[in-house]
């Protein structure tokens, strides 16, 4: 769940959309009773925002399971499970979200939140999660951008603990895993405080606490592997009969890896989750579109570490072509102390109304970005570059906000320091690109 804070989860439903979801026959056999659903509006604690594969819900006090779909709502005491190869995402109405891995079963509930920091009364209700089997990943995130709400959890032996974002921290990504009679709590991004049985521990990325017979045992998780191929933002010709090999570096001590693939960079729309024991996976996409993929490492005890940063791949229906025009690859510009402006030009694509030019120190254009400029034409000028080596590329901005690369590979660009006397004054071009 990474693409960092700005892209991390956080779907918030309006009252109108929520009421519509309540009236729809969303989950199970009894969900068609709209009047009953509206009557219990104040009991709703979460809603289902994404599913893939067989996902089912069992209502509080009922003995049967029904299908869970996007728009399903949950009340205290409801059970939710994801079958083999399945995935489900739940958004808490207070704040934050929860994602079920395959073969995971949870009970969704709520409890009184802890007293305010100043010693006042309780801050209201907070979500309570009991993992009955498998693993779930989640996010604590405040709707108003402040400190996220605390999350309560029930352990395998029925005791309760609490996870709170450290003061001043942004969104916190966490995981809860049930393993026999033990419950594992880990943080994969951010920092949080784990409160359990009178103890408090600080959790950071790569560290987990295992709750066993009422005691906390610290566990060091394996790091995610380094992704090797395809390169970031790769454009590949889509062929239904030709899987795309995803590769990464091995991690010492690993017993296997988990591959997760989604349509979006924030991994809200997961299409595939697989367990593998090699450092390669053949991804057979069903259609030509953009996908994000990431890898987590599993140790010999079966513990899953944090995911790697997601990497984007674009499968195209026709053979990818180069759209960048100028500057040429390896072009060099002189810098004598005064600001310079560099003109960039590319071949436009029909139907695209907005483009984004990105300049970075890294060829993957994700790391060490130094400039980003949007344009509604086929050109842009960017200034302010100091001496150094850069890479540039152009992205088509889709209607949903996703950015699709127009370049086959980021082009290198050099700005080098020169004396003012060596700068050559060029003739003014009569029109753009001449």
C-alpha positions in Angstrom: 0.0 0.0 0.0 2.6 2.4 -0.8 2.8 5.2 -3.4 3.2 7.3 -0.4 0.9 9.4 1.6 -0.8 11.5 -1.1 -2.0 8.3 -2.9 -2.8 6.2 0.1 -6.4 5.0 0.3 -9.1 7.4 1.9 -12.4 7.0 0.1 -15.1 8.9 1.8 -18.8 8.3 1.0 -21.3 11.2 1.1 -24.6 10.7 2.8 -26.5 10.6 -0.5 -24.3 7.8 -1.9 -24.5 5.9 1.4 -28.2 6.0 1.5 -28.3 4.8 -2.1 -26.1 1.9 -1.1 -28.3 1.0 1.8 -31.4 0.8 -0.4 -29.6 -1.4 -3.0 -29.5 -5.2 -2.5 -25.8 -5.2 -1.8 -24.9 -8.1 0.4 -26.5 -11.4 1.3 -30.1 -12.4 1.1 -31.6 -9.9 3.6 -29.9 -6.8 2.2 -32.9 -6.1 -0.1 -35.0 -4.8 2.8 -34.4 -1.1 2.2 -36.6 0.1 5.1 -34.8 -2.1 7.6 -31.5 -0.8 6.3 -32.5 2.8 6.7 -33.8 2.1 10.2 -30.3 1.0 11.2 -28.4 3.7 9.5 -26.8 4.9 12.7 -25.3 1.4 13.2 -23.3 1.4 10.1 -19.5 1.5 10.7 -18.0 0.6 7.3 -18.7 0.1 3.6 -17.2 -2.2 1.0 -15.3 -0.2 -1.7 -13.6 -3.0 -3.7 -13.8 -6.7 -4.2 -12.0 -9.3 -6.4 -12.9 -13.0 -6.4 -15.3 -14.7 -3.9 -16.0 -12.3 -1.0 -18.8 -13.1 1.5 -20.5 -11.5 4.5 -22.3 -13.1 7.5 -24.5 -10.7 9.3 -24.6 -10.5 13.1 -26.8 -13.2 14.6 -27.3 -15.0 11.3 -26.0 -18.5 10.3 -25.6 -18.1 6.6 -23.1 -16.3 4.3 -24.1 -14.0 1.4 -22.2 -12.4 -1.4 -20.4 -9.1 -0.6 -20.1 -6.5 -3.3 -19.0 -2.9 -3.7 -21.5 -0.7 -1.8 -22.3 -3.3 0.9 -22.5 -1.8 4.4 -21.3 -3.4 7.7 -22.6 -3.1 11.2 -21.0 -4.2 14.5 -20.7 -7.9 14.7 -20.7 -8.6 10.9 -18.2 -11.2 9.6 -16.4 -10.8 6.3 -14.2 -13.3 4.4 -12.2 -13.4 1.2 -11.8 -16.8 -0.5 -8.9 -18.3 -2.4 -7.3 -15.7 -4.7 -9.8 -13.1 -3.5 -9.4 -9.5 -2.1 -11.7 -7.1 -0.4 -11.4 -3.5 0.8 -13.4 -1.9 3.6 -13.6 1.8 4.3 -14.4 2.8 7.9 -16.8 5.7 8.1 -14.8 7.4 10.8 -11.5 7.2 9.0 -9.1 4.6 7.5 -9.5 1.4 5.6 -8.9 -2.3 5.8 -7.9 -4.8 3.1 -8.4 -8.5 3.3 -5.9 -10.9 1.7 -7.0 -14.2 0.3 -8.4 -16.7 2.8 -8.8 -14.0 5.4 -11.8 -13.8 7.8 -12.5 -10.8 10.1 -15.2 -9.6 12.5 -15.9 -5.9 12.2 -17.0 -4.2 15.4 -16.5 -0.9 17.3 -15.7 0.1 20.9 -15.3 3.3 22.9 -12.3 5.3 21.9 -9.6 6.1 24.6 -9.9 9.4 26.5 -8.6 12.5 24.8 -4.9 13.4 25.3 -5.8 16.1 27.7 -7.5 13.6 30.0 -11.0 14.5 29.0 -13.9 12.2 28.0 -13.7 9.6 25.3 -13.4 10.9 21.7 -16.3 8.6 20.6 -16.2 5.3 18.9 -13.3 3.6 17.2 -13.2 0.6 14.9 -12.5 -2.9 16.4 -11.2 -5.7 14.2 -10.8 -9.4 15.1 -8.8 -11.4 12.6 -10.1 -15.0 12.8 -7.9 -16.3 10.0 -5.3 -15.1 7.5 -4.0 -11.5 7.3 -5.4 -8.0 6.7 -3.7 -4.8 5.9 -5.0 -1.4 6.7 -4.6 2.3 7.0 -5.2 4.8 9.8 -5.9 8.1 8.2 -7.7 11.2 9.4 -10.4 12.5 7.2 -9.4 16.1 8.1 -5.7 15.5 7.7 -5.0 15.6 11.5 -4.1 12.7 13.7 -5.8 9.4 12.6 -8.3 7.7 14.9 -7.0 4.8 17.0 -7.8 1.2 15.9 -8.8 -1.5 18.3 -8.1 -5.2 17.7 -9.0 -8.5 19.4 -6.3 -11.1 19.7 -6.6 -14.9 19.2 -7.2 -15.5 22.9 -9.9 -12.8 23.1 -7.9 -10.0 24.7 -8.0 -6.5 23.2 -5.3 -4.1 22.2 -5.1 -0.7 20.5 -3.0 0.8 17.7 -2.5 4.6 17.6 -0.7 6.8 15.2 2.2 8.6 16.8 1.6 12.3 17.3 2.5 14.3 14.3 2.5 11.3 12.0 0.6 11.1 8.8 -1.3 8.0 7.5 -0.1 4.8 9.1 -0.2 1.5 7.2 -0.4 -1.6 9.3 -1.1 -5.3 9.2 -2.9 -7.8 11.5 -2.1 -11.5 11.0 -3.6 -14.5 12.7 -1.3 -17.4 13.1 -2.5 -20.4 15.2 -3.1 -18.8 18.6 -0.9 -15.8 18.0 -1.8 -12.4 16.6 0.9 -10.4 14.8 0.7 -6.6 14.6 3.1 -4.7 12.2 3.5 -1.3 10.7 4.7 -1.0 7.1 4.6 2.8 6.8 4.6 5.6 9.4 4.9 5.1 13.1 2.4 3.9 15.7 2.1 3.0 19.3 0.8 -0.4 20.3 -1.0 -0.6 23.6 -1.7 -4.0 25.0 -2.1 -5.5 28.5 -0.6 -2.4 30.2 2.4 -2.2 27.9 3.2 0.3 25.1 5.5 -0.3 22.2 6.5 1.9 19.3 6.1 0.2 15.9 8.1 1.3 12.9 8.5 -0.1 9.4 10.1 -3.6 9.4 9.2 -4.3 13.1 6.3 -6.4 14.3 4.9 -7.4 17.7 3.6 -10.9 18.2 0.9 -11.3 20.9 1.3 -14.7 22.4 -0.5 -15.7 25.6 -0.9 -12.1 26.7 2.8 -11.2 26.1 4.4 -9.0 23.4 7.3 -10.5 21.5 9.2 -8.3 19.0 9.8 -9.7 15.5 12.0 -8.3 12.7 10.4 -8.7 9.3 12.2 -9.2 6.1 12.6 -6.2 3.8 10.9 -6.1 0.4 13.0 -7.1 -2.6 14.4 -4.7 -5.2 12.3 -4.8 -8.3 14.3 -5.3 -11.5 12.1 -5.7 -14.6 10.1 -4.4 -16.3 11.6 -0.9 -15.7 9.3 1.8 -14.2 6.5 3.1 -16.5 7.4 0.5 -19.1 5.2 0.3 -22.2 4.7 -3.2 -23.5 2.6 -4.6 -26.4 -0.4 -6.5 -25.0 -0.8 -10.1 -26.1 -3.3 -12.3 -24.4 -1.2 -15.4 -25.0 2.1 -13.8 -23.9 2.5 -13.2 -20.2 4.7 -10.3 -19.0 7.5 -11.6 -16.7 7.9 -9.6 -13.5 11.3 -10.0 -11.8 13.0 -8.9 -8.6 16.1 -9.5 -6.6 16.2 -12.4 -4.0 16.1 -11.6 -0.3 18.3 -13.5 2.1 16.3 -15.7 4.4 13.1 -15.6 2.3 11.0 -18.7 1.9 8.8 -17.1 -0.7 7.2 -13.9 -2.0 3.7 -12.4 -2.5 3.0 -10.7 -5.8 0.1 -8.1 -5.9 -1.1 -6.5 -9.1 -3.7 -3.7 -9.3 -5.2 -1.4 -11.9 -4.3 1.7 -9.9 -1.1 3.0 -8.3 -2.7 3.1 -4.8 -3.7 -0.6 -5.1 -7.4 0.0 -4.4 -8.4 -2.1 -7.4 -6.5 -5.4 -7.0 -6.8 -7.8 -9.8 -4.3 -10.5 -8.7 -2.5 -11.7 -5.6 -0.2 -14.7 -5.8 2.2 -16.6 -3.6 5.5 -17.7 -5.4 8.7 -19.2 -4.3 10.8 -17.9 -7.2 12.0 -14.3 -8.0 9.8 -14.1 -11.1 6.1 -14.2 -11.9 4.5 -14.4 -15.3 1.6 -12.0 -15.3 -1.1 -12.9 -17.8 -3.2 -9.7 -18.2 -6.8 -9.9 -19.4 -6.8 -6.6 -21.2 -4.6 -3.8 -22.5 -4.4 -1.1 -19.8 -2.1 0.1 -17.0 -1.2 -2.0 -14.0 0.8 -1.5 -10.8 2.7 -4.4 -9.2 4.6 -4.8 -5.9 6.3 -7.6 -3.9 6.4 -8.6 -0.3 8.9 -11.1 1.3 7.9 -14.1 3.4 10.2 -15.5 6.0 10.6 -19.2 7.1 8.0 -18.7 9.8 5.4 -17.6 7.2 5.5 -13.9 8.3 5.0 -11.4 5.4 7.0 -8.2 5.4 6.1 -4.8 4.0 5.4 -4.4 0.3 7.9 -2.8 -2.0 7.1 0.5 -3.6 4.7 -0.1 -6.5 5.9 -0.1 -10.1 3.7 0.9 -13.0 3.5 -1.1 -16.3 1.4 -0.1 -19.4 0.1 -2.8 -21.7 -0.9 -1.3 -25.0 -3.2 -2.6 -27.7 -0.8 -1.5 -30.5 3.0 -1.4 -30.7 4.3 1.4 -28.5 5.9 4.3 -30.4 8.1 7.2 -29.3 6.4 10.6 -28.9 9.3 12.7 -27.7 10.7 15.1 -30.3 13.1 17.5 -28.7 15.6 17.9 -27.1 17.4 15.0 -28.6 18.8 12.2 -26.4 21.9 13.5 -24.6 21.4 17.1 -25.5 23.7 19.5 -23.5 22.9 23.1 -22.4 25.4 25.6 -21.1 24.8 27.3 -17.8 26.8 30.5 -17.0 25.0 31.6 -13.9 21.9 33.1 -15.3 18.6 31.2 -15.4 18.1 29.2 -18.7 14.9 27.9 -20.1 14.7 24.7 -22.1 12.0 24.0 -24.7 10.4 20.5 -24.8 8.3 19.2 -27.6 6.5 15.9 -28.3 4.1 14.3 -30.8 0.5 14.7 -29.5 -2.0 11.9 -29.3 -5.6 12.1 -30.5 -8.1 12.4 -27.6 -5.5 13.6 -25.1 -6.2 17.1 -23.7 -3.5 17.4 -21.1 0.1 16.4 -20.8 2.7 16.4 -18.0 6.4 16.9 -18.5 8.6 15.4 -15.8 12.3 16.1 -15.2 14.2 14.0 -12.6 17.7 13.0 -11.6 16.7 9.3 -12.0 15.7 7.6 -15.3 12.6 6.1 -13.7 11.3 9.7 -13.3 9.7 8.7 -10.0 12.7 9.4 -7.7 14.5 12.7 -7.4 12.0 14.7 -9.4 13.1 18.3 -9.9 10.4 19.8 -12.1 6.9 19.0 -13.3 5.0 21.1 -15.8 1.5 20.5 -17.3 0.5 21.6 -20.8 -2.5 21.4 -23.0 -0.4 21.7 -26.2 2.5 19.7 -27.7 5.2 21.8 -26.1 6.4 23.4 -22.8 9.3 25.5 -21.5 10.9 24.7 -18.2 13.5 26.9 -16.4 15.5 26.8 -13.2 17.7 23.8 -13.9 21.2 24.0 -12.4 24.3 22.2 -13.7 23.9 18.4 -13.6 22.5 15.3 -15.3 18.8 14.9 -15.8 16.2 12.7 -17.5 12.9 13.8 -19.0 9.7 12.3 -20.2 6.1 13.2 -21.1 2.9 11.7 -19.7 -0.7 11.8 -21.0 -3.0 12.7 -18.2 -6.2 10.5 -18.3 -9.7 11.6 -17.3 -9.3 9.6 -14.0 -6.1 11.4 -13.2 -3.8 8.5 -14.1 -0.7 9.4 -16.0 0.3 7.3 -19.0 3.9 7.6 -20.5 4.3 8.9 -24.0 8.0 8.0 -24.1 9.6 4.6 -24.6 12.4 5.5 -22.2 13.3 8.7 -20.3 15.7 10.8 -22.3 19.0 12.0 -20.8 19.7 15.7 -20.6 22.8 17.6 -19.5 23.2 21.1 -18.1 26.8 22.0 -17.7 28.6 25.0 -16.3 30.4 27.2 -18.8 31.9 30.7 -18.9 29.7 33.4 -20.3 32.1 34.0 -23.2 31.6 30.5 -24.5 27.8 30.8 -24.8 26.7 31.0 -28.4 23.9 33.4 -29.3 21.5 31.5 -31.6 19.2 33.1 -34.2 15.6 33.6 -33.1 13.4 30.8 -34.5 10.6 32.1 -36.7 8.2 29.4 -35.3 8.2 26.8 -32.6 10.6 23.8 -33.3 12.5 25.4 -36.1 
